[in-house]
Amino acid sequence: MTSKIDVEQKIKEIGGKPWSPVEVARVNDQVVWVALFKDDYKWHKHTNEDELFYVYRGEIEIQFRDRENVILKEGEMAVVPKGVEHCPRSNGPSYVLIFEPRHVNSRGD
């Protein structure tokens, strides 16, 4: 049976706590998280996995050490390739869907 997922309800589960992802769905070997981005996260990388960020609400910047930063607005997405050090940030509260392999440590290596 296919069930509907209410992203707004998942956002409520976050309880206003930044950088505390809530699982939205599992698809094959992937997990979709929703998280509140606020201020800077931390510099990290995922050695063996790509990571996709989709801005559901707000605006974020993905900072890179070795390339131009990427600014994403509502409805935009970007993939951070495996092995690339990055630091997500947001000037105000933003809700982001994150797609990554289920086994990945979302905090980075």
Contacts in CASP RR format, 6 or more apart in sequence:
PFRMAT RR
TARGET T0000
AUTHOR 0000-0000-0000
METHOD contacts of the structure
MODEL  1
MTSKIDVEQKIKEIGGKPWSPVEVARVNDQVVWVALFKDDYKWHKHTNED
ELFYVYRGEIEIQFRDRENVILKEGEMAVVPKGVEHCPRSNGPSYVLIFE
PRHVNSRGD
5 24 0 8 1.000
5 25 0 8 1.000
7 24 0 8 1.000
7 34 0 8 1.000
7 56 0 8 1.000
7 97 0 8 1.000
10 22 0 8 1.000
10 24 0 8 1.000
10 34 0 8 1.000
11 22 0 8 1.000
11 34 0 8 1.000
11 36 0 8 1.000
11 95 0 8 1.000
13 22 0 8 1.000
14 20 0 8 1.000
14 22 0 8 1.000
14 34 0 8 1.000
14 35 0 8 1.000
14 36 0 8 1.000
14 95 0 8 1.000
15 36 0 8 1.000
16 36 0 8 1.000
16 93 0 8 1.000
17 36 0 8 1.000
18 35 0 8 1.000
18 36 0 8 1.000
18 37 0 8 1.000
18 38 0 8 1.000
18 39 0 8 1.000
18 93 0 8 1.000
19 35 0 8 1.000
19 36 0 8 1.000
19 37 0 8 1.000
19 38 0 8 1.000
19 41 0 8 1.000
20 35 0 8 1.000
20 36 0 8 1.000
21 33 0 8 1.000
21 34 0 8 1.000
21 35 0 8 1.000
21 98 0 8 1.000
21 106 0 8 1.000
22 33 0 8 1.000
22 34 0 8 1.000
22 35 0 8 1.000
23 31 0 8 1.000
23 32 0 8 1.000
23 33 0 8 1.000
24 32 0 8 1.000
24 33 0 8 1.000
24 34 0 8 1.000
24 97 0 8 1.000
25 31 0 8 1.000
25 32 0 8 1.000
26 32 0 8 1.000
26 102 0 8 1.000
29 101 0 8 1.000
29 102 0 8 1.000
29 103 0 8 1.000
30 99 0 8 1.000
30 100 0 8 1.000
30 101 0 8 1.000
30 102 0 8 1.000
31 99 0 8 1.000
31 100 0 8 1.000
31 101 0 8 1.000
31 102 0 8 1.000
32 97 0 8 1.000
32 98 0 8 1.000
32 99 0 8 1.000
33 97 0 8 1.000
33 98 0 8 1.000
33 99 0 8 1.000
33 100 0 8 1.000
33 106 0 8 1.000
34 56 0 8 1.000
34 95 0 8 1.000
34 96 0 8 1.000
34 97 0 8 1.000
34 98 0 8 1.000
35 95 0 8 1.000
35 96 0 8 1.000
35 98 0 8 1.000
36 93 0 8 1.000
36 94 0 8 1.000
36 95 0 8 1.000
37 60 0 8 1.000
37 88 0 8 1.000
37 89 0 8 1.000
37 90 0 8 1.000
37 93 0 8 1.000
37 94 0 8 1.000
37 95 0 8 1.000
37 96 0 8 1.000
38 90 0 8 1.000
38 92 0 8 1.000
38 93 0 8 1.000
38 94 0 8 1.000
39 89 0 8 1.000
39 90 0 8 1.000
39 92 0 8 1.000
40 87 0 8 1.000
40 88 0 8 1.000
40 89 0 8 1.000
41 87 0 8 1.000
41 88 0 8 1.000
41 89 0 8 1.000
42 87 0 8 1.000
42 107 0 8 1.000
43 65 0 8 1.000
43 85 0 8 1.000
43 86 0 8 1.000
43 87 0 8 1.000
44 85 0 8 1.000
44 86 0 8 1.000
44 87 0 8 1.000
44 107 0 8 1.000
44 108 0 8 1.000
44 109 0 8 1.000
45 82 0 8 1.000
45 83 0 8 1.000
45 84 0 8 1.000
45 85 0 8 1.000
45 86 0 8 1.000
45 108 0 8 1.000
45 109 0 8 1.000
46 80 0 8 1.000
46 82 0 8 1.000
46 83 0 8 1.000
46 100 0 8 1.000
46 104 0 8 1.000
46 105 0 8 1.000
46 108 0 8 1.000
46 109 0 8 1.000
47 82 0 8 1.000
47 83 0 8 1.000
47 109 0 8 1.000
48 82 0 8 1.000
48 83 0 8 1.000
49 82 0 8 1.000
49 100 0 8 1.000
49 101 0 8 1.000
49 104 0 8 1.000
50 79 0 8 1.000
50 80 0 8 1.000
50 81 0 8 1.000
50 82 0 8 1.000
50 100 0 8 1.000
51 79 0 8 1.000
51 80 0 8 1.000
51 98 0 8 1.000
51 99 0 8 1.000
51 100 0 8 1.000
51 104 0 8 1.000
52 77 0 8 1.000
52 78 0 8 1.000
52 79 0 8 1.000
52 80 0 8 1.000
52 98 0 8 1.000
52 99 0 8 1.000
52 100 0 8 1.000
53 60 0 8 1.000
53 62 0 8 1.000
53 72 0 8 1.000
53 77 0 8 1.000
53 78 0 8 1.000
53 79 0 8 1.000
53 80 0 8 1.000
53 88 0 8 1.000
53 96 0 8 1.000
53 97 0 8 1.000
53 98 0 8 1.000
54 75 0 8 1.000
54 76 0 8 1.000
54 77 0 8 1.000
54 96 0 8 1.000
54 97 0 8 1.000
54 98 0 8 1.000
54 99 0 8 1.000
55 72 0 8 1.000
55 73 0 8 1.000
55 74 0 8 1.000
55 75 0 8 1.000
55 76 0 8 1.000
55 77 0 8 1.000
55 94 0 8 1.000
55 95 0 8 1.000
55 96 0 8 1.000
56 74 0 8 1.000
56 75 0 8 1.000
56 95 0 8 1.000
56 96 0 8 1.000
56 97 0 8 1.000
57 74 0 8 1.000
57 94 0 8 1.000
57 95 0 8 1.000
58 73 0 8 1.000
58 74 0 8 1.000
58 90 0 8 1.000
58 92 0 8 1.000
58 93 0 8 1.000
58 94 0 8 1.000
58 95 0 8 1.000
59 71 0 8 1.000
59 72 0 8 1.000
59 73 0 8 1.000
59 74 0 8 1.000
59 90 0 8 1.000
59 91 0 8 1.000
59 92 0 8 1.000
59 94 0 8 1.000
60 71 0 8 1.000
60 72 0 8 1.000
60 88 0 8 1.000
60 89 0 8 1.000
60 90 0 8 1.000
60 94 0 8 1.000
60 96 0 8 1.000
61 69 0 8 1.000
61 70 0 8 1.000
61 71 0 8 1.000
61 72 0 8 1.000
61 88 0 8 1.000
61 89 0 8 1.000
61 90 0 8 1.000
62 69 0 8 1.000
62 70 0 8 1.000
62 72 0 8 1.000
62 78 0 8 1.000
62 80 0 8 1.000
62 86 0 8 1.000
62 87 0 8 1.000
62 88 0 8 1.000
62 89 0 8 1.000
63 69 0 8 1.000
63 86 0 8 1.000
63 87 0 8 1.000
63 88 0 8 1.000
63 89 0 8 1.000
64 70 0 8 1.000
64 84 0 8 1.000
64 85 0 8 1.000
64 86 0 8 1.000
65 85 0 8 1.000
66 84 0 8 1.000
66 85 0 8 1.000
67 84 0 8 1.000
70 78 0 8 1.000
72 78 0 8 1.000
80 86 0 8 1.000
88 96 0 8 1.000
98 106 0 8 1.000
100 106 0 8 1.000
END
